Amino acid sequence: MVARTGKLTKAEIGALVSASHHEPRSLLGYHEFARNDDTPLCVVRVLEPGAESVAVCWEDEPGDVHELKRVHEAGLFEGNIPYRRPVVPYRLRVRFPGGHEVLKHDTYFFSHELSDFDLYLFGQGRHYGLYHKFGAHLRVRDGVAGTHFAVWAPNAKRVSVVGSFNFWDGRKHAMQARGNSGVWELFVPDVGEGVEYKFEIRTQAGTLLLKSDPFGFQMQKRPETASIVASLDGYTWNDDAWMRERGQRDWRRSPINIYEVHLSSWKHAWNRKPPFYTWAEAADTLIPYVVDMGYTHIELMGVAEHPFDGSWGYQVVGYYAPTSRFGGPKDFMAFVDQCHQAGIGVILDWVPAHFPKDSHGLAEFDGSALYEHADTRLGEHMDWGTKIFNFGRHEVKNFLVANALYWLDRYHVDGLRVDAVASMLYLDYSRKEGEWLPNKHGGRENLEALEFLREFNTVAHREHPGVLTIAEESTAFPGISRPVHLGGVGFSFKWNMGWMNDTLVYFAKDPIYRRHEHNKMTFSFMYAWTENFILPISHDEVVHGKRSLLDKMPGDEWQKRANYRLFMAYMAAHPGKKLMFMGCEFGQWHEWREHEQLDWALLADPKHQGLQALNRELARFYREHPQFHASDCDAGGFRGIDLHNADISVFAFLRQEPGLPPIVCVFNATPVPRDDYWLGVPDAGRYEVVFDSDFPAFGGGGYAGVGGYDAIEHTVNGYPYALRIRLPALAGVFLRRR
């Protein structure tokens, strides 16, 4: 503490010049001390390493200059200044060797900004607006413009904000510790938008770390790693109509057809390196393409800042920073805005399961296991070489929940697809015996992660009605998409990984063997309504030797295309929302490669144009027919017709919706046409062929050549009426009663 006389002790001087004082503002800056007369003694102390002299002056009285006395050779200056009311920010005139002079405001004149209530909420893990407080925020304090910095580093001996404004010297802007909260903050005058910065952290072991801002809104383009002061204010949104309608939408009964995009490899600009499209270029090309193809949403991979291109965006360092590969934060806002104006929703891949070990990131942030567990049996994914968040720590959970709300709030994002949920739910995920620790009940469930996911879903849906939360979850963990108040985890939807695996295995078989795998096409109907499902054909299915979707199909080139068309028709008709990875929609032959653009040249070939036309038509049909989407989450919207005809590998079912004629969906999974196939239907009348994957427009042969069929009174498959149809080889056909 400062004595009544205001003089520093030797210990205090030592702590200041060594930049090891937890509360430098208690000693530096402007201070008043009582004395015998009516006016206090006014003292200014400044630490300015390398300075020859420091003087205090005021903008309104430039001639009133007061030189400070050097009290330590390391650059500590002190002096008395006149008593003034009101107390206004003064300036420091700092002279360096060689005559160089700098005029600036004193950082330590300004008081802290975070309230005790902010710190209390953060400590409780309930400060959901944390992104308004932590990180770097442009402020005007007492008429002086600058940036307020705040960071959590409870085990640090000292934290400084460093950048070009102080020559990356951690002695110059040591931050103020806020009691026992572990939070450090500082207002730095004259630091504005676009300034690069990091936090210099001295650990308990004395090591100096340079860390990017966990809450930073922008970062340098890789391989550089500094955070950048950025303002998110000032963008004018034009999506009010979309946002109002979204909040009233029941997505369970609405069409959801997602186009999954890795923007770095969707298309390339050949006139620059790296060749990534900007958000503006994507708005001009990607949005019209998605609208033309009939998708309802874009799911974007790799939006949060990540240092390694090969991670595809799943090893995040800047959780609050849209990657600088494609532009700045407001460029991303404009992209989302234009998507909404075009009627397209935007979903982000979100990665709260794990984070990389990069030295500038979250790993051992303050020299300790802060965001992660110290025990590798809890805190590390050995397969991925990444750290696991400590979901049981209030501040870590708050960091993640606030991050989800940040994307939904500041960027109007419509949904978050949560990556690797299974790895969060199970303590023994991808671990051998002895490599994991059970929970307090002796079980394998990660109770803290489960609590986090429930809180995330509860708060996201409460604060932003109409948003989608989607779980990539590959196990049979119950209630993933059941509301939290009903005992579930609270997601809007869950990826149907079982359907994806079974279907791809079936379609990879030569048709002669499919009769033995028929259950793979029908088993999903046993559990299709136990969750709110999305049917995913994602990037993971067309990479690492798995082959492209078209090339997975067996047979010669004609059969591959026919099987592909059959697959897409089956996927469209099967209960569940849809997701397709980019390039699959036009039948790219080679696997996805994150460093190359899609093989758009294939669209010069009419055969690939036909596959693209197929997907465009299926998207339109799905969107315009409630029978195909309104009952995705309701077993009443589905009726089997012929689900067990394994001998000829044919299966058929109805998709229905009250008040509308049901749609008959029939599929032939062999290269043998069925010219005399009898199909049971519930009603008499004329049934028109409304879709046939064998249509010539899609590259098919047009084998059936029939526009419709009349139902006759004849019991087949347990139905009172029947259609006698021509069923093309390797084709899916939809019929609707007139």
Buried (B, 14 or more C-beta within 10 A) or exposed (E): EBEEEBEBEEEBBBBBBEBBBBBBBBBBBBBEBEEEEEEEBBBBBBBBBEBBBBBBBBEEEEEEEBEBEBBBEBBBBBBBBEEEEEEEBBBBBBBEEEEEEEEBBBBBBBEBBBEEEBBEBBBEBBBBBBBBBBBBBBBEBBEBEBBBBBBBBBBBBBBBBBBEBBEBBBBBBBBBBBEEBBBBBBBBBBBEEEBBBBBBBBBEEEEEBBBBBBBBBBBBEBEEBBBBBBBBEEBEBEBEEBBEEBEEBEBBBBBBBBBBBBBBBBBBEEEEEEBBBBBBBBBEEBBEBBEEBBBBBBBBBBBBBBBBBEBBBBBBBBBBBBBBBBBBBBBBBBBBBBBBBEEBBBBBBBBBBBBBBBEBBBBBBBBBBBBBBEEBBBBBBEEBEBBBBBBBBBBBBBBBBBBBBBBBBBBBBBBBBBBBBBBBBBBBBEBEEEEBEEEEEEEBBBBBBBEBBBBBBBBBBEBBEBBBBBBBBBEEBEBBBBBBEEEBBBBBBBBBBBBBEBBBEBBBBEBEEBBEBBBBBBEBBEEBBBBBBBBBBBBBBBBEEBBBBBBBBBBEEBBBBBBBBBBBBBBBBBBBBBBBBBBBBBBBBBBBEBEEBBBBEBBEEEBBBBBBBBBBBBBBBBBEBBBBBBBBBEEEBBBBBBBEBBEBBBBBBBBBBEEBBBBBBBBBBBBBBBEEBBBBBBEEEEBBBBBBBBBEEBBBBEBBEEEBBEBEEEEBBEBBBBBBBBBBBBBBBBBBBE
